Structures are given as structure tokens and as C-alpha cells.
Amino acid sequence: MKLVGSKTSPYVRKVRVLLAEKGLAFEFLEESSWNADTTVPRYNPLNKVPVLVLDDGECLYDSGVITEYLDTLPGPRFIPASGVERARARRDEALGDGIADAGIAIFLERKREAVRQDPAWIARQRDKLQAALVALAGSVAAGVSMGRAQPALGDIACGCALFWLEFRLPELQWRAEHAALRSWAERLEKRPAFASTRPPA
Ligand SMILES: N[C@@H](CCC(=O)N[C@@H](CS)C(=O)NCC(=O)O)C(=O)O
């Protein structure tokens, strides 16, 4: 199978970390949907990454669909089979993806020329981020579905989102503001699956 995506995308990193944690082999086709000559629309009509291309050419997107599929393949399981435990794992993944969505919305808005930026829109996304960081810190500290020694899907998704925030919106300082997140992040980033998928400087 082939993964299409960029090394800076938090959603792509989530998939790469899961592939590494499960020990699954894949080919990485490095592509950004923002390049003028991008080939991503060949794989996803929405021109977004990640896309997982199966051996018969079928394409899977978005990242939540890909993680659900990968979890059915051999290796350790990251999504419980059923019930509220399964819903919790998917919810925690949605929290991570939502943090990435809000961060990317700010990042893209700030790329517009200053007079065209909407401060109210940026503030709305920032409110989501602040509330999500508080919720994540609480979940990690409680250790019910995240924050345990063996990372769950939510740890992977939220970890990738927070490391992306640090990379693109470093002024957020989530490590300084949430001690629970600092120690949790330090544990995650020591794992080979995270260390080997750091975005390029
Ligand atoms: N919900 C999607 C989000 C994917 C996404 O927005 N990827 C970004 C890269 S970080 C992208 O390709 N953006 C291009 C665009 O929005 O046109 C997922 O989880 O896969």
C-alpha cells in the first residue's frame, strides 16, 4: 500500500505513526495538495492528504477512515472492537483532528494579507484550541481512554495535533500551561513512531 501526503500534515503524521506502531510496511509518496503541479487529485477528488492507496489502486480518505482500516490489519489494535470504548477512541481521535482543524484555520487565515484577515475568525478558532487543550489535559490526567502507558488512537491523534501546533503556532505554549500535557507529550515523543515522523525543520 502507498500513503500519499506531506511530512508536515498532522493528519498524515497520525497515519504514519499508526503504521509504525503497527509495524506495517508502506510506500510514502510525498505530495502536498498546495503545490501547483500536485498529483493529489488523482487520488482524492477533494485534493486533501492523507490518502491511502491500496495495492489494487483503490483510494481511502480521510485520515479517520484510513486509521479505521489500518486497525483491522495485523499488529496491535488501537480501536476497541465495540461499545462505548470504541466510541471513546473515535471521539479522542476527533478531538485531535479538531485541534488540527482549528490550528490550520488560524495558520491559513494568517497567510492572507493583513487587511483581509478576520480577527473574529481567528479568535473563534483560538477559543476552540484553548478549550480543547483544557479537555485534553483533563482526559490525559484521568487516564481513562488516553494518557496510559500504551498509547491509544486518541493519544496518537492528539499528539500529532499538539506537535503540529508547536511547529506552526509556537506562541500557544501548551507545554508551559498544562503540566499534564507536558509529561504526556514527553513520553509520546520518545516513541520511535513519533521520533521517526517529526516534521522537517
Ligand atoms: N479531515 C481530513 C483533513 C485533511 C486535510 O485537511 N489535509 C490538509 C493537509 S494538512 C490538506 O490536504 N489540505 C488541502 C486543502 O484543504 O485544500 C483528514 O482527516 O484527512
The ligand as an SDF file (V2000), in Angstrom:
LIG
                    3D

 20 19  0  0  0  0  0  0  0  0999 V2000
  -10.3830   15.6970    7.6420 N   0  0  0  0  0  0  0  0  0  0  0  0
   -9.2580   15.4500    6.7720 C   0  0  0  0  0  0  0  0  0  0  0  0
   -8.3680   16.6910    6.7490 C   0  0  0  0  0  0  0  0  0  0  0  0
   -7.2560   16.5510    5.7320 C   0  0  0  0  0  0  0  0  0  0  0  0
   -6.6240   17.9040    5.4270 C   0  0  0  0  0  0  0  0  0  0  0  0
   -7.2370   18.9740    5.5690 O   0  0  0  0  0  0  0  0  0  0  0  0
   -5.3530   17.8360    4.9760 N   0  0  0  0  0  0  0  0  0  0  0  0
   -4.6640   19.0450    4.6090 C   0  0  0  0  0  0  0  0  0  0  0  0
   -3.1580   18.8560    4.8320 C   0  0  0  0  0  0  0  0  0  0  0  0
   -2.7410   19.1850    6.4970 S   0  0  0  0  0  0  0  0  0  0  0  0
   -4.8870   19.2930    3.1410 C   0  0  0  0  0  0  0  0  0  0  0  0
   -4.6100   18.4270    2.3440 O   0  0  0  0  0  0  0  0  0  0  0  0
   -5.4010   20.4880    2.8080 N   0  0  0  0  0  0  0  0  0  0  0  0
   -5.6140   20.8870    1.4800 C   0  0  0  0  0  0  0  0  0  0  0  0
   -6.8670   21.6770    1.3130 C   0  0  0  0  0  0  0  0  0  0  0  0
   -7.6090   21.8650    2.3040 O   0  0  0  0  0  0  0  0  0  0  0  0
   -7.1530   22.0860    0.1870 O   0  0  0  0  0  0  0  0  0  0  0  0
   -8.4820   14.2280    7.2490 C   0  0  0  0  0  0  0  0  0  0  0  0
   -8.5650   13.9220    8.4450 O   0  0  0  0  0  0  0  0  0  0  0  0
   -7.8450   13.5530    6.4220 O   0  0  0  0  0  0  0  0  0  0  0  0
  1  2  1  0
  2  3  1  0
  2 18  1  0
  3  4  1  0
  4  5  1  0
  5  6  2  0
  5  7  1  0
  7  8  1  0
  8  9  1  0
  8 11  1  0
  9 10  1  0
 11 12  2  0
 11 13  1  0
 13 14  1  0
 14 15  1  0
 15 16  2  0
 15 17  1  0
 18 19  2  0
 18 20  1  0
M  END
$$$$
